[in-house]
């Protein structure tokens, strides 16, 4: 498994690293400090990790747009957002952005299939 860690807060990073060490024989861990969002997206696109653990600090209150950009860069990656507090609004926004993206994809596929069958 390939896991990417993009975590600003040191205590969250240390905790995530400890968890990954437990899977050390089976996991390749790559890190990025995400100081530049465009550079981060290029890195993500090249790496194509199976799992991305990302600190929500990187979302900068534009959750839906950030999630969309990450899924465009690495469509098969499972994104796991980390936060040091249980922020229900942020969790719901992230879930909604994923749900909306999947609905759009399903609707586009459905309409495409209908048009080609006519």
PyMOL CGO cylinders between C-alpha atoms (Angstrom):
from pymol import cmd
from pymol.cgo import CYLINDER

trace = [
    CYLINDER, 0.00, 0.00, 0.00, 1.16, 3.53, -0.74, 0.3, 1, 1, 1, 1, 1, 1,
    CYLINDER, 1.16, 3.53, -0.74, 0.17, 6.17, 1.79, 0.3, 1, 1, 1, 1, 1, 1,
    CYLINDER, 0.17, 6.17, 1.79, 0.79, 9.89, 1.40, 0.3, 1, 1, 1, 1, 1, 1,
    CYLINDER, 0.79, 9.89, 1.40, 0.96, 12.13, 4.46, 0.3, 1, 1, 1, 1, 1, 1,
    CYLINDER, 0.96, 12.13, 4.46, 0.24, 15.85, 4.09, 0.3, 1, 1, 1, 1, 1, 1,
    CYLINDER, 0.24, 15.85, 4.09, 0.00, 17.09, 7.64, 0.3, 1, 1, 1, 1, 1, 1,
    CYLINDER, 0.00, 17.09, 7.64, 0.89, 20.54, 8.99, 0.3, 1, 1, 1, 1, 1, 1,
    CYLINDER, 0.89, 20.54, 8.99, 0.45, 19.99, 12.70, 0.3, 1, 1, 1, 1, 1, 1,
    CYLINDER, 0.45, 19.99, 12.70, 3.35, 18.13, 14.26, 0.3, 1, 1, 1, 1, 1, 1,
    CYLINDER, 3.35, 18.13, 14.26, 1.27, 16.17, 16.79, 0.3, 1, 1, 1, 1, 1, 1,
    CYLINDER, 1.27, 16.17, 16.79, -1.05, 14.88, 14.05, 0.3, 1, 1, 1, 1, 1, 1,
    CYLINDER, -1.05, 14.88, 14.05, 1.94, 14.00, 11.86, 0.3, 1, 1, 1, 1, 1, 1,
    CYLINDER, 1.94, 14.00, 11.86, 3.61, 12.07, 14.67, 0.3, 1, 1, 1, 1, 1, 1,
    CYLINDER, 3.61, 12.07, 14.67, 0.43, 10.14, 15.39, 0.3, 1, 1, 1, 1, 1, 1,
    CYLINDER, 0.43, 10.14, 15.39, -0.08, 9.28, 11.70, 0.3, 1, 1, 1, 1, 1, 1,
    CYLINDER, -0.08, 9.28, 11.70, 3.57, 8.18, 11.39, 0.3, 1, 1, 1, 1, 1, 1,
    CYLINDER, 3.57, 8.18, 11.39, 3.17, 5.90, 14.42, 0.3, 1, 1, 1, 1, 1, 1,
    CYLINDER, 3.17, 5.90, 14.42, 0.14, 4.28, 12.81, 0.3, 1, 1, 1, 1, 1, 1,
    CYLINDER, 0.14, 4.28, 12.81, 2.00, 3.81, 9.54, 0.3, 1, 1, 1, 1, 1, 1,
    CYLINDER, 2.00, 3.81, 9.54, 5.00, 2.28, 11.32, 0.3, 1, 1, 1, 1, 1, 1,
    CYLINDER, 5.00, 2.28, 11.32, 2.74, -0.49, 12.55, 0.3, 1, 1, 1, 1, 1, 1,
    CYLINDER, 2.74, -0.49, 12.55, 2.15, -1.32, 8.88, 0.3, 1, 1, 1, 1, 1, 1,
    CYLINDER, 2.15, -1.32, 8.88, 5.77, -0.72, 7.90, 0.3, 1, 1, 1, 1, 1, 1,
    CYLINDER, 5.77, -0.72, 7.90, 6.24, -4.10, 6.20, 0.3, 1, 1, 1, 1, 1, 1,
    CYLINDER, 6.24, -4.10, 6.20, 3.28, -3.44, 3.94, 0.3, 1, 1, 1, 1, 1, 1,
    CYLINDER, 3.28, -3.44, 3.94, 3.22, 0.33, 3.47, 0.3, 1, 1, 1, 1, 1, 1,
    CYLINDER, 3.22, 0.33, 3.47, 5.29, 2.84, 1.53, 0.3, 1, 1, 1, 1, 1, 1,
    CYLINDER, 5.29, 2.84, 1.53, 4.91, 6.28, 3.09, 0.3, 1, 1, 1, 1, 1, 1,
    CYLINDER, 4.91, 6.28, 3.09, 5.59, 9.51, 1.20, 0.3, 1, 1, 1, 1, 1, 1,
    CYLINDER, 5.59, 9.51, 1.20, 5.38, 12.98, 2.75, 0.3, 1, 1, 1, 1, 1, 1,
    CYLINDER, 5.38, 12.98, 2.75, 4.70, 16.43, 1.36, 0.3, 1, 1, 1, 1, 1, 1,
    CYLINDER, 4.70, 16.43, 1.36, 4.57, 19.71, 3.27, 0.3, 1, 1, 1, 1, 1, 1,
    CYLINDER, 4.57, 19.71, 3.27, 2.08, 21.25, 0.82, 0.3, 1, 1, 1, 1, 1, 1,
    CYLINDER, 2.08, 21.25, 0.82, 3.58, 24.73, 0.98, 0.3, 1, 1, 1, 1, 1, 1,
    CYLINDER, 3.58, 24.73, 0.98, 2.40, 25.33, -2.61, 0.3, 1, 1, 1, 1, 1, 1,
    CYLINDER, 2.40, 25.33, -2.61, -0.98, 23.89, -3.63, 0.3, 1, 1, 1, 1, 1, 1,
    CYLINDER, -0.98, 23.89, -3.63, -0.12, 23.57, -7.36, 0.3, 1, 1, 1, 1, 1, 1,
    CYLINDER, -0.12, 23.57, -7.36, 3.13, 21.77, -6.61, 0.3, 1, 1, 1, 1, 1, 1,
    CYLINDER, 3.13, 21.77, -6.61, 1.27, 19.51, -4.18, 0.3, 1, 1, 1, 1, 1, 1,
    CYLINDER, 1.27, 19.51, -4.18, -1.29, 18.58, -6.85, 0.3, 1, 1, 1, 1, 1, 1,
    CYLINDER, -1.29, 18.58, -6.85, 1.52, 17.72, -9.31, 0.3, 1, 1, 1, 1, 1, 1,
    CYLINDER, 1.52, 17.72, -9.31, 3.19, 15.56, -6.64, 0.3, 1, 1, 1, 1, 1, 1,
    CYLINDER, 3.19, 15.56, -6.64, -0.11, 13.84, -5.89, 0.3, 1, 1, 1, 1, 1, 1,
    CYLINDER, -0.11, 13.84, -5.89, -0.72, 13.21, -9.59, 0.3, 1, 1, 1, 1, 1, 1,
    CYLINDER, -0.72, 13.21, -9.59, 2.70, 11.63, -10.02, 0.3, 1, 1, 1, 1, 1, 1,
    CYLINDER, 2.70, 11.63, -10.02, 2.57, 9.55, -6.83, 0.3, 1, 1, 1, 1, 1, 1,
    CYLINDER, 2.57, 9.55, -6.83, -1.04, 8.28, -7.18, 0.3, 1, 1, 1, 1, 1, 1,
    CYLINDER, -1.04, 8.28, -7.18, -1.11, 6.91, -3.61, 0.3, 1, 1, 1, 1, 1, 1,
    CYLINDER, -1.11, 6.91, -3.61, -3.77, 4.47, -2.56, 0.3, 1, 1, 1, 1, 1, 1,
    CYLINDER, -3.77, 4.47, -2.56, -4.44, 6.52, 0.59, 0.3, 1, 1, 1, 1, 1, 1,
    CYLINDER, -4.44, 6.52, 0.59, -3.92, 10.22, 1.30, 0.3, 1, 1, 1, 1, 1, 1,
    CYLINDER, -3.92, 10.22, 1.30, -3.96, 11.39, 4.91, 0.3, 1, 1, 1, 1, 1, 1,
    CYLINDER, -3.96, 11.39, 4.91, -4.35, 15.16, 4.77, 0.3, 1, 1, 1, 1, 1, 1,
    CYLINDER, -4.35, 15.16, 4.77, -4.60, 17.73, 7.53, 0.3, 1, 1, 1, 1, 1, 1,
    CYLINDER, -4.60, 17.73, 7.53, -7.75, 19.83, 7.04, 0.3, 1, 1, 1, 1, 1, 1,
    CYLINDER, -7.75, 19.83, 7.04, -5.63, 22.94, 7.58, 0.3, 1, 1, 1, 1, 1, 1,
    CYLINDER, -5.63, 22.94, 7.58, -4.75, 22.61, 3.88, 0.3, 1, 1, 1, 1, 1, 1,
    CYLINDER, -4.75, 22.61, 3.88, -8.38, 23.06, 2.79, 0.3, 1, 1, 1, 1, 1, 1,
    CYLINDER, -8.38, 23.06, 2.79, -8.43, 26.77, 3.71, 0.3, 1, 1, 1, 1, 1, 1,
    CYLINDER, -8.43, 26.77, 3.71, -12.24, 26.82, 4.05, 0.3, 1, 1, 1, 1, 1, 1,
    CYLINDER, -12.24, 26.82, 4.05, -12.75, 25.72, 0.44, 0.3, 1, 1, 1, 1, 1, 1,
    CYLINDER, -12.75, 25.72, 0.44, -13.30, 22.05, 1.11, 0.3, 1, 1, 1, 1, 1, 1,
    CYLINDER, -13.30, 22.05, 1.11, -15.33, 21.12, -1.96, 0.3, 1, 1, 1, 1, 1, 1,
    CYLINDER, -15.33, 21.12, -1.96, -12.88, 22.75, -4.39, 0.3, 1, 1, 1, 1, 1, 1,
    CYLINDER, -12.88, 22.75, -4.39, -9.81, 21.22, -2.69, 0.3, 1, 1, 1, 1, 1, 1,
    CYLINDER, -9.81, 21.22, -2.69, -11.33, 17.72, -2.66, 0.3, 1, 1, 1, 1, 1, 1,
    CYLINDER, -11.33, 17.72, -2.66, -12.33, 18.08, -6.33, 0.3, 1, 1, 1, 1, 1, 1,
    CYLINDER, -12.33, 18.08, -6.33, -8.80, 19.16, -7.28, 0.3, 1, 1, 1, 1, 1, 1,
    CYLINDER, -8.80, 19.16, -7.28, -7.25, 16.23, -5.39, 0.3, 1, 1, 1, 1, 1, 1,
    CYLINDER, -7.25, 16.23, -5.39, -9.62, 13.72, -7.02, 0.3, 1, 1, 1, 1, 1, 1,
    CYLINDER, -9.62, 13.72, -7.02, -8.80, 15.13, -10.47, 0.3, 1, 1, 1, 1, 1, 1,
    CYLINDER, -8.80, 15.13, -10.47, -5.07, 14.76, -9.74, 0.3, 1, 1, 1, 1, 1, 1,
    CYLINDER, -5.07, 14.76, -9.74, -5.42, 11.26, -8.29, 0.3, 1, 1, 1, 1, 1, 1,
    CYLINDER, -5.42, 11.26, -8.29, -8.89, 9.80, -8.97, 0.3, 1, 1, 1, 1, 1, 1,
    CYLINDER, -8.89, 9.80, -8.97, -8.40, 6.40, -7.30, 0.3, 1, 1, 1, 1, 1, 1,
    CYLINDER, -8.40, 6.40, -7.30, -6.87, 7.74, -4.08, 0.3, 1, 1, 1, 1, 1, 1,
    CYLINDER, -6.87, 7.74, -4.08, -8.90, 7.40, -0.88, 0.3, 1, 1, 1, 1, 1, 1,
    CYLINDER, -8.90, 7.40, -0.88, -8.74, 10.76, 0.88, 0.3, 1, 1, 1, 1, 1, 1,
    CYLINDER, -8.74, 10.76, 0.88, -8.82, 10.75, 4.67, 0.3, 1, 1, 1, 1, 1, 1,
    CYLINDER, -8.82, 10.75, 4.67, -9.04, 14.21, 6.23, 0.3, 1, 1, 1, 1, 1, 1,
    CYLINDER, -9.04, 14.21, 6.23, -7.44, 14.59, 9.65, 0.3, 1, 1, 1, 1, 1, 1,
    CYLINDER, -7.44, 14.59, 9.65, -8.30, 17.17, 12.27, 0.3, 1, 1, 1, 1, 1, 1,
    CYLINDER, -8.30, 17.17, 12.27, -7.35, 17.57, 15.88, 0.3, 1, 1, 1, 1, 1, 1,
    CYLINDER, -7.35, 17.57, 15.88, -10.98, 18.23, 16.87, 0.3, 1, 1, 1, 1, 1, 1,
    CYLINDER, -10.98, 18.23, 16.87, -14.27, 16.69, 15.82, 0.3, 1, 1, 1, 1, 1, 1,
    CYLINDER, -14.27, 16.69, 15.82, -15.60, 19.51, 13.60, 0.3, 1, 1, 1, 1, 1, 1,
    CYLINDER, -15.60, 19.51, 13.60, -18.97, 18.24, 12.40, 0.3, 1, 1, 1, 1, 1, 1,
    CYLINDER, -18.97, 18.24, 12.40, -19.50, 21.01, 9.84, 0.3, 1, 1, 1, 1, 1, 1,
    CYLINDER, -19.50, 21.01, 9.84, -16.16, 20.31, 8.18, 0.3, 1, 1, 1, 1, 1, 1,
    CYLINDER, -16.16, 20.31, 8.18, -16.85, 16.56, 8.13, 0.3, 1, 1, 1, 1, 1, 1,
    CYLINDER, -16.85, 16.56, 8.13, -20.28, 17.09, 6.55, 0.3, 1, 1, 1, 1, 1, 1,
    CYLINDER, -20.28, 17.09, 6.55, -18.83, 19.46, 3.91, 0.3, 1, 1, 1, 1, 1, 1,
    CYLINDER, -18.83, 19.46, 3.91, -16.22, 16.88, 2.94, 0.3, 1, 1, 1, 1, 1, 1,
    CYLINDER, -16.22, 16.88, 2.94, -18.79, 14.10, 2.72, 0.3, 1, 1, 1, 1, 1, 1,
    CYLINDER, -18.79, 14.10, 2.72, -21.15, 16.27, 0.67, 0.3, 1, 1, 1, 1, 1, 1,
    CYLINDER, -21.15, 16.27, 0.67, -18.43, 17.24, -1.79, 0.3, 1, 1, 1, 1, 1, 1,
    CYLINDER, -18.43, 17.24, -1.79, -17.63, 13.57, -2.37, 0.3, 1, 1, 1, 1, 1, 1,
    CYLINDER, -17.63, 13.57, -2.37, -21.33, 12.68, -2.68, 0.3, 1, 1, 1, 1, 1, 1,
    CYLINDER, -21.33, 12.68, -2.68, -22.01, 15.52, -5.13, 0.3, 1, 1, 1, 1, 1, 1,
    CYLINDER, -22.01, 15.52, -5.13, -18.99, 14.57, -7.25, 0.3, 1, 1, 1, 1, 1, 1,
    CYLINDER, -18.99, 14.57, -7.25, -20.14, 10.93, -7.41, 0.3, 1, 1, 1, 1, 1, 1,
    CYLINDER, -20.14, 10.93, -7.41, -23.70, 11.92, -8.28, 0.3, 1, 1, 1, 1, 1, 1,
    CYLINDER, -23.70, 11.92, -8.28, -22.47, 14.14, -11.12, 0.3, 1, 1, 1, 1, 1, 1,
    CYLINDER, -22.47, 14.14, -11.12, -20.32, 11.31, -12.45, 0.3, 1, 1, 1, 1, 1, 1,
    CYLINDER, -20.32, 11.31, -12.45, -23.20, 8.81, -12.24, 0.3, 1, 1, 1, 1, 1, 1,
    CYLINDER, -23.20, 8.81, -12.24, -25.64, 11.22, -13.89, 0.3, 1, 1, 1, 1, 1, 1,
    CYLINDER, -25.64, 11.22, -13.89, -23.18, 11.98, -16.71, 0.3, 1, 1, 1, 1, 1, 1,
    CYLINDER, -23.18, 11.98, -16.71, -22.67, 8.25, -17.32, 0.3, 1, 1, 1, 1, 1, 1,
    CYLINDER, -22.67, 8.25, -17.32, -26.42, 7.62, -17.18, 0.3, 1, 1, 1, 1, 1, 1,
    CYLINDER, -26.42, 7.62, -17.18, -27.21, 10.41, -19.66, 0.3, 1, 1, 1, 1, 1, 1,
    CYLINDER, -27.21, 10.41, -19.66, -24.40, 9.32, -21.95, 0.3, 1, 1, 1, 1, 1, 1,
    CYLINDER, -24.40, 9.32, -21.95, -25.79, 5.77, -21.99, 0.3, 1, 1, 1, 1, 1, 1,
    CYLINDER, -25.79, 5.77, -21.99, -29.30, 7.04, -22.73, 0.3, 1, 1, 1, 1, 1, 1,
    CYLINDER, -29.30, 7.04, -22.73, -28.12, 9.23, -25.59, 0.3, 1, 1, 1, 1, 1, 1,
    CYLINDER, -28.12, 9.23, -25.59, -26.13, 6.43, -27.24, 0.3, 1, 1, 1, 1, 1, 1,
    CYLINDER, -26.13, 6.43, -27.24, -29.09, 4.04, -27.00, 0.3, 1, 1, 1, 1, 1, 1,
    CYLINDER, -29.09, 4.04, -27.00, -31.40, 6.42, -28.88, 0.3, 1, 1, 1, 1, 1, 1,
]
cmd.load_cgo(trace, "trace")
